[in-house]
Amino acid sequence: MRRRFIEGTYSTYQLAHELRVSTITTYRYQKEFERIKAHYPDQLDNMYFYMPEQPKPHRETPLYKELIPMLPVLAAGMQGKVLKAMPLWEEYRKHCPQGYSYSPFKFIFFDWFEDSVIPYPVPLLDSIAPADQPILQHWRRGNDHRHWQIAVVLQGAITATTLAELMSKAESSWRTVTQWIRAYKTKGLAGLEPTPRKPNVRIQATIKNRKEKLVKLLHESPQSHGLNRTSWSIVALTRIYNQLYQPEVHVMQVSRCLRQLGYRYKQSRDMLTSPDPKFREKIKKIQRILQHLKPNEKFFSIDEYGPVGVKIKGGRTLRHEKESPVAVPEKQRAKGVIICTAALELSTNQVHHFYSEKKNTFEMIKLIDLLLARYADQSRIYLCWDAVSWHNSLILKQYIQDHNATAKPEIRIAPLPASTQFLNVIEAVFGGLAKAVIHNSDYPTLEACKQAIDLHFSIRNAYFLANPKRAGKKIWGQEHIRARFSELQDTRKRSAMHGAR
């Protein structure tokens, strides 16, 4: 977010969408960066710098106004003694019996002491042996966190640093810091090495035996033990274990053993896979064509949208919270059916389409004739489509072969692997079409629906003619992902394509 702010491309909505955070978060960070730019412009590039927050002042209550002037007087009366909160509070209560109790007095005293009294700390450690200095320096620069903490504590203890500062620097507790200092005073660095705990042989054997029994149970089905379950849960595993073996174990013991054995609960995933044995070969061929596409060559992503029944369609719509959702009748009589055969040219983002009555080879030939007439000045066109039967018919292959023998532009086929509709780039455009003009629609006639689709594609084509850009950006904000060819993306969004049902 800070990098975007420095570059001048900060957008609260776009960043919230990319980083999956709320727009309130991106808005607050933007305000923070503006404050840094106004007050500390030289720190704007420092990713670890944020505006210092001033401590919130104490409320000016009557008790507080009475106590603050008394603190210097009470401290002066403690000459020769260490200033501590408890003796000072006892003296304060002698003068003000109705004053603060000890807990609020302590915090006010600490704040006043930090702001008004100059401490003279005493070194917590007299010296460090010269032979130990190189070792501590090595620990300070090393990757062992415990050694780093010890080096910070010991080196800070000889410079009259307070215990609170040591605890903060070493990120450790008061007990641990004092133990390290005491151990070094008595035994040197040898006293700081952790003493290995002697393993209990009997307990180790019991745990090993328990793990073996658990693994044996995991390899069996819960149904074989009378449970109406298809997979094991920790509770079920514990219950069956206690029925079969002694001594009994607790759920937490079973859970810990499974973690140590490397067992985890993992969610099954729907994988976008292809059974095509030439999957990798075909993917690399398409990528190679796109990477070396010449200005006089065009690459088309081809598919059919539909059949779509023209009737009342549901979908997401903006409505008041008090309004009820739009009711869509489950059984309707369609006013017609639409099949839209289309081709997306990836280098210019232009869509060419017409309406078909069927999906077959002759509709593909019709589309090819349309593209040949439109791109007659090109030297070669590539056709990329999925592996349905009418895209691979003998008639279509013979038609392309006859054309290449007698006319230009040359037609090349770059087929997708089998069962990889999710790689067809035009599916993203169909998703935008469905969300824009099909969802939440109720067209009176078949022609009205066709006019809406024609207008959608004409506006889209005009935009990319005025703003030339290869397919690779979100189109009108309606396609759910970037319209580009990538093996890692799924361009066919099921929720967007529900209108095709």
Secondary structure by P-SEA (a helix, b strand, c coil): caaaaaaccccaaaaaaaacccaaaaaaaaaaaaaaaacccccccccccccccccccccccaaaaacccaaaaaaaaaccccccaaaaaaaaaaaccccccaaaaaaaaaaaaacccccccccccccccccaaaaaaaaaacccaaaaaaaaaaaaaaacccaaaaaaaacccaaaaaaaaaaaacccccccccccccccaaaaaaaaaaaaaaaaaaaccccccccccccccaaaaaaaaaacccccccaaaaaaaaaaabbbbbbbbbcccccccaaaaaaaaaaaaaaaccccbbbbbccccccccccccccbbbbccccccbbbbcbbbbcbbbbbbbccccccbbbbbbbbccccaaaaaaaaaaaaaaaccccbbbbbbccccccccaaaaaaaaaaaaccccbbbbbcccccccccccaaaaaaaaaaccccccccccaaaaaaaaaaaaaaaaaaaaaccccccccccccccccccccccccccccccccccc
